Amino acid sequence: MPFTDTERTDLRRHCGYPAYGLGNGGFSNWRFYQAYGQLEYRLQRLSGAEETVARTYLSTLATLERAVTDAGAMLDTDTAAAWTRNTREVTERTRLFDDWRRRLCGFLGIPAGPVLGDGGTRIVV
């Protein structure tokens, strides 16, 4: 079953690509980034089994993303009774989240987007 608009948005976002907008207009869509075009091409042509795997990634990434924001709620506590917070928790959770985002890119066969730091998005002239 084809991806919903929300799923496609989350796939783009998790792969590190900017918002797609309303389509093929402007200067920041897939026509100007080879890797972005490759992502759009792949998302439109995955098999049913591949879509299922991608949806599993989306579920895992949603859980990991929530864990990062939930950890952020504890930043004001340094110690409480016998409990001591892990001062690296947000960094470690973010690293794990980004690792899974890169795994999704690997599964889709595209380079990580500019948001993930690896770039791979060259402007087509």
VOPAGU-2260 file (C-alpha; in pm, 1 decimal, decimal comma):
REM VOPAGU-2260
SITE   aa  ch    i         X         Y         Z
SITE  MET   A    0       0,0       0,0       0,0
SITE  PRO   A    1     151,1     339,3     -94,6
SITE  PHE   A    2     285,4     561,9     180,8
SITE  THR   A    3      55,7     824,0     327,8
SITE  ASP   A    4     154,9    1189,6     305,9
SITE  THR   A    5     254,9    1178,6     673,2
SITE  GLU   A    6     470,7     868,9     621,3
SITE  ARG   A    7     643,2    1026,6     320,4
SITE  THR   A    8     709,5    1343,4     521,9
SITE  ASP   A    9     854,8    1141,3     809,5
SITE  LEU   A   10    1068,5     932,8     571,8
SITE  ARG   A   11    1213,0    1247,7     416,0
SITE  ARG   A   12    1266,5    1409,1     755,0
SITE  HIS   A   13    1429,9    1103,1     910,1
SITE  CYS   A   14    1658,8    1067,7     608,4
SITE  GLY   A   15    1775,2    1425,4     669,8
SITE  TYR   A   16    1608,1    1601,5     378,0
SITE  PRO   A   17    1424,6    1933,3     397,0
SITE  ALA   A   18    1051,5    1978,9     360,0
SITE  TYR   A   19     921,0    1891,3      13,9
SITE  GLY   A   20     651,2    2156,3       1,3
SITE  LEU   A   21     361,6    2139,5    -240,8
SITE  GLY   A   22     553,4    1978,9    -523,2
SITE  ASN   A   23     779,0    2062,7    -813,4
SITE  GLY   A   24     808,7    2437,5    -762,1
SITE  GLY   A   25    1079,1    2664,7    -629,5
SITE  PHE   A   26    1449,1    2605,5    -584,9
SITE  SER   A   27    1463,3    2360,0    -295,4
SITE  ASN   A   28    1290,8    2049,5    -424,1
SITE  TRP   A   29    1415,8    1723,6    -569,3
SITE  ARG   A   30    1494,6    1873,7    -911,3
SITE  PHE   A   31    1789,4    2059,0    -759,4
SITE  TYR   A   32    1927,5    1776,1    -547,5
SITE  GLN   A   33    2022,1    1446,2    -711,4
SITE  ALA   A   34    1994,9    1250,5    -386,2
SITE  TYR   A   35    1654,4    1402,5    -307,3
SITE  GLY   A   36    1530,1    1296,8    -649,0
SITE  GLN   A   37    1664,3     948,6    -586,8
SITE  LEU   A   38    1477,4     937,0    -254,4
SITE  GLU   A   39    1149,9    1040,0    -418,0
SITE  TYR   A   40    1200,9     784,8    -695,0
SITE  ARG   A   41    1263,8     506,3    -442,9
SITE  LEU   A   42     967,2     598,9    -222,6
SITE  GLN   A   43     736,6     573,6    -524,4
SITE  ARG   A   44     870,8     236,2    -635,9
SITE  LEU   A   45     927,2      21,5    -325,4
SITE  SER   A   46     774,8    -325,1    -324,6
SITE  GLY   A   47     511,2    -413,2     -66,7
SITE  ALA   A   48     767,1    -598,5     145,1
SITE  GLU   A   49    1007,5    -302,7     126,5
SITE  GLU   A   50     731,0     -64,0     232,8
SITE  THR   A   51     669,8    -287,6     534,7
SITE  VAL   A   52    1038,3    -266,2     631,5
SITE  ALA   A   53    1034,1     113,3     585,4
SITE  ARG   A   54     725,7     136,5     809,1
SITE  THR   A   55     908,7     -68,0    1072,4
SITE  TYR   A   56    1191,4     186,7    1056,4
SITE  LEU   A   57     935,3     466,9    1098,1
SITE  SER   A   58     793,7     299,4    1408,8
SITE  THR   A   59    1139,1     245,9    1560,6
SITE  LEU   A   60    1244,1     602,7    1478,9
SITE  ALA   A   61     926,9     748,5    1633,1
SITE  THR   A   62    1006,3     564,1    1958,1
SITE  LEU   A   63    1369,4     678,6    1955,8
SITE  GLU   A   64    1274,1    1038,4    1876,2
SITE  ARG   A   65    1025,5    1046,3    2165,7
SITE  ALA   A   66    1297,0     909,0    2396,7
SITE  VAL   A   67    1525,5    1200,7    2305,9
SITE  THR   A   68    1258,6    1459,2    2383,6
SITE  ASP   A   69    1152,0    1274,7    2700,7
SITE  ALA   A   70    1514,0    1273,7    2820,5
SITE  GLY   A   71    1518,6    1649,0    2766,5
SITE  ALA   A   72    1251,6    1684,0    3034,9
SITE  MET   A   73    1501,2    1561,1    3297,4
SITE  LEU   A   74    1780,1    1806,7    3221,0
SITE  ASP   A   75    1699,5    2017,4    3524,4
SITE  THR   A   76    1764,2    1730,2    3770,1
SITE  ASP   A   77    2122,6    1649,2    3859,3
SITE  THR   A   78    2057,3    1417,8    4152,2
SITE  ALA   A   79    1744,9    1302,7    4333,1
SITE  ALA   A   80    1774,6    1072,9    4634,4
SITE  ALA   A   81    1985,0     776,8    4517,4
SITE  TRP   A   82    1915,3     849,6    4152,0
SITE  THR   A   83    2175,3    1036,3    3949,4
SITE  ARG   A   84    2098,4    1131,2    3594,3
SITE  ASN   A   85    2319,0    1032,4    3304,7
SITE  THR   A   86    2452,8    1368,5    3190,5
SITE  ARG   A   87    2520,6    1218,7    2846,6
SITE  GLU   A   88    2172,1    1071,3    2802,7
SITE  VAL   A   89    2041,5    1320,8    2546,6
SITE  THR   A   90    2364,7    1299,8    2345,9
SITE  GLU   A   91    2364,3     920,6    2355,0
SITE  ARG   A   92    1995,2     896,2    2263,0
SITE  THR   A   93    2042,9    1146,8    1979,6
SITE  ARG   A   94    2341,1     948,0    1850,2
SITE  LEU   A   95    2133,0     626,6    1857,6
SITE  PHE   A   96    1842,0     804,0    1683,2
SITE  ASP   A   97    2073,3     940,8    1411,6
SITE  ASP   A   98    2232,6     598,6    1368,2
SITE  TRP   A   99    1891,4     448,7    1296,0
SITE  ARG   A  100    1816,3     736,1    1055,1
SITE  ARG   A  101    2135,6     650,1     864,0
SITE  ARG   A  102    2031,3     283,5     861,6
SITE  LEU   A  103    1703,0     387,4     698,2
SITE  CYS   A  104    1901,1     579,7     433,8
SITE  GLY   A  105    2114,9     271,8     377,6
SITE  PHE   A  106    1807,0      54,4     335,4
SITE  LEU   A  107    1660,4     299,9      84,1
SITE  GLY   A  108    1995,9     319,5     -97,0
SITE  ILE   A  109    2034,7     695,7     -68,4
SITE  PRO   A  110    2296,5     916,5      93,8
SITE  ALA   A  111    2204,7    1074,9     424,2
SITE  GLY   A  112    2057,4    1420,4     374,5
SITE  PRO   A  113    2218,9    1750,1     471,3
SITE  VAL   A  114    2046,4    1752,7     811,5
SITE  LEU   A  115    2237,7    1436,2     906,0
SITE  GLY   A  116    2566,6    1599,4     815,7
SITE  ASP   A  117    2684,6    1355,9     552,0
SITE  GLY   A  118    2533,6    1563,9     275,2
SITE  GLY   A  119    2545,2    1393,1     -59,6
SITE  THR   A  120    2306,2    1647,5    -202,7
SITE  ARG   A  121    2475,7    1817,8    -493,2
SITE  ILE   A  122    2303,7    2099,7    -674,3
SITE  VAL   A  123    2228,5    2009,9   -1034,4
SITE  VAL   A  124    2329,2    2292,4   -1267,0
